[in-house]
Amino acid sequence: MNNWRSDDRAILIADPDPDFRRAAAEALAATGLRIRESGSGREALAAAEGEGVALVILEVRLGDISGYEVCRRLREVRGDMLPILFISGDRVESFDRVAGLLVGADDYLAKPVAPDELVARVLRHLSRGRSSGNSGSELTAREREVLSLLTEGLGPIEIGSELSISPKTVATHVEHIYGKLGVHTRAQAVASAFRLALVD
């Protein structure tokens, strides 16, 4: 299992449940992806801190270290370019999902997960990661202004008033910002802005 090369597109499945790891690995391996597995948070950190892992599927409950903490540490080391998908069998309420997204996850799935949905989400995030390689540097000056005001808690009407543009134009800028940062929500955009040092 350790003979992978750094240029392999390896997917790390970090879950203490060997049955889930096996099922997920089989589904993903069928697409030609390389798979690595870990059953604990420490193993996941050791495996994913290098450049050989392209995406992490992370159970929230890992036993030794919570998935949230693993995600936070990986964001510190790898930044936003490593897609992280949380998956959980019991932390499935909306506030669990929000917490996962706020600590830096790109997606949050509840078990049981259909193999074809898991594969589709993984491939989508891998594709997005390749297409947004220079996410922060691609923002225009106006988009950076909008993002800065978003981090201050301003809404579309307030941002429009501050920049003398219409709320509709603000919404267009926000849509472009989300696309370039590879995020889906305001909270994710704000988190990315600070992690990528796009705002003071």
C-alpha positions in Angstrom: 0.0 0.0 0.0 3.0 2.3 0.4 4.4 2.0 -3.1 2.5 4.9 -4.6 4.4 7.7 -6.3 3.9 11.4 -5.6 2.4 12.0 -9.0 -0.3 9.4 -8.5 -3.8 10.7 -8.1 -4.3 9.0 -4.7 -7.5 9.3 -2.7 -7.1 9.0 1.0 -10.1 7.3 2.8 -9.8 8.0 6.6 -12.4 6.0 8.4 -12.2 3.6 11.4 -14.9 1.4 9.7 -13.0 -1.2 7.5 -16.2 -2.1 5.7 -16.9 1.4 4.6 -13.2 1.9 3.6 -13.4 -1.3 1.5 -16.6 -0.4 -0.2 -15.5 3.2 -0.9 -12.1 2.0 -2.2 -13.7 -0.5 -4.5 -16.0 2.1 -6.0 -13.3 4.7 -6.5 -10.6 2.2 -7.7 -13.0 1.2 -10.5 -12.5 4.7 -12.0 -8.8 4.3 -12.1 -7.9 6.3 -9.0 -5.3 5.1 -6.6 -6.5 4.5 -3.1 -4.9 4.9 0.3 -6.6 4.0 3.6 -6.2 5.0 7.2 -8.2 4.1 10.3 -7.2 7.0 12.6 -6.7 10.7 12.6 -2.9 10.5 13.1 -2.5 8.1 10.2 -4.6 10.4 8.0 -2.4 13.4 8.9 0.8 11.5 8.1 -0.6 10.3 4.8 -2.1 13.6 3.6 0.4 16.1 4.6 2.6 15.3 1.7 1.8 16.0 -2.0 0.9 12.5 -3.0 -2.8 12.7 -1.8 -5.1 14.5 -4.2 -8.3 14.3 -2.1 -9.3 13.2 1.4 -12.5 11.4 2.5 -12.7 12.0 6.2 -15.0 10.5 8.8 -15.9 13.0 11.5 -15.4 10.4 14.3 -11.9 8.9 14.0 -11.3 7.9 17.6 -7.9 9.5 18.4 -8.3 12.9 16.7 -11.6 14.3 15.5 -12.1 14.7 11.8 -12.6 18.4 12.3 -9.2 18.7 13.9 -7.6 16.7 11.1 -9.3 19.0 8.5 -8.0 22.1 10.3 -4.5 20.8 10.4 -4.5 19.8 6.8 -5.7 23.2 5.8 -2.8 24.7 7.6 -0.3 22.5 5.8 -1.9 22.0 2.3 -4.1 25.2 2.1 -7.3 25.2 0.0 -6.0 23.1 -2.9 -6.6 19.8 -1.2 -10.3 18.8 -1.5 -11.6 17.4 1.8 -14.9 15.6 2.0 -16.4 14.9 5.4 -18.6 11.8 5.8 -20.5 10.7 8.9 -22.9 8.1 10.1 -24.1 10.0 13.2 -23.1 13.7 12.8 -25.7 14.4 10.2 -27.7 17.4 11.5 -27.5 20.7 9.7 -25.3 22.2 12.4 -22.9 19.3 11.9 -22.6 20.1 8.2 -22.2 23.8 8.9 -19.4 23.0 11.4 -17.6 20.8 8.9 -17.8 23.4 6.2 -16.6 26.2 8.5 -13.5 24.3 9.5 -12.6 24.0 5.8 -14.3 20.9 4.3 -15.4 21.2 0.6 -18.4 18.8 1.0 -20.2 16.8 3.7 -22.0 13.5 3.1 -24.2 11.4 5.4 -23.8 7.6 5.6 -25.0 5.5 4.0 -23.7 6.9 0.7 -24.5 5.4 -2.6 -21.2 4.4 -4.3 -22.1 6.2 -7.5 -22.8 9.5 -5.6 -19.5 9.2 -3.8 -17.6 8.7 -7.0 -19.4 11.6 -8.7 -18.6 14.0 -5.9 -15.0 12.9 -5.7 -14.5 13.3 -9.4 -16.2 16.7 -9.4 -13.9 18.0 -6.6 -10.8 16.6 -8.3 -11.9 18.4 -11.5 -12.6 21.7 -9.7 -9.2 21.5 -8.0 -7.4 21.2 -11.3 -9.3 24.1 -12.9 -8.9 26.5 -9.9 -5.2 26.1 -9.4 -4.5 29.8 -9.1 -7.9 30.7 -7.4 -6.8 33.6 -5.2 -4.6 35.3 -7.8 -7.4 35.2 -10.4 -9.6 37.6 -8.5 -10.0 41.0 -10.1 -9.5 44.1 -8.0 -13.3 44.7 -7.8 -13.8 41.1 -6.7 -11.2 41.5 -4.0 -13.1 44.6 -2.8 -16.4 42.7 -2.7 -14.7 39.8 -0.9 -13.2 42.1 1.7 -16.6 43.6 2.4 -18.1 40.1 2.7 -15.5 39.2 5.4 -16.7 42.3 7.3 -20.2 40.9 7.4 -21.8 43.3 4.8 -24.8 42.1 2.7 -25.3 42.7 -1.0 -27.2 46.0 -0.5 -24.6 47.4 1.9 -21.8 46.3 -0.4 -23.5 47.9 -3.4 -23.9 51.1 -1.5 -20.3 51.0 -0.3 -18.9 50.5 -3.9 -21.6 52.4 -5.7 -22.8 49.4 -7.7 -26.2 47.6 -7.8 -27.0 44.6 -5.6 -27.4 42.6 -8.8 -23.8 43.5 -9.8 -22.7 42.5 -6.4 -24.4 39.2 -6.8 -22.5 38.6 -10.1 -19.2 39.4 -8.5 -20.0 37.1 -5.6 -20.8 34.3 -8.0 -17.5 34.8 -9.8 -15.7 34.8 -6.5 -17.3 31.5 -5.5 -16.3 30.0 -8.8 -12.7 31.1 -8.6 -12.3 30.1 -5.0 -14.0 26.7 -5.6 -16.5 27.3 -2.8 -20.3 27.3 -2.5 -21.2 29.5 0.4 -20.4 32.9 1.9 -18.9 31.2 5.0 -16.5 29.1 2.8 -15.6 32.2 0.8 -14.7 34.1 3.9 -12.7 31.2 5.3 -10.8 30.9 2.0 -10.2 34.7 2.0 -8.4 34.5 5.3 -6.5 31.2 4.6 -5.3 32.6 1.2 -4.4 36.0 2.8 -6.7 37.7 0.2 -7.8 40.2 2.9 -6.1 42.0 5.8 
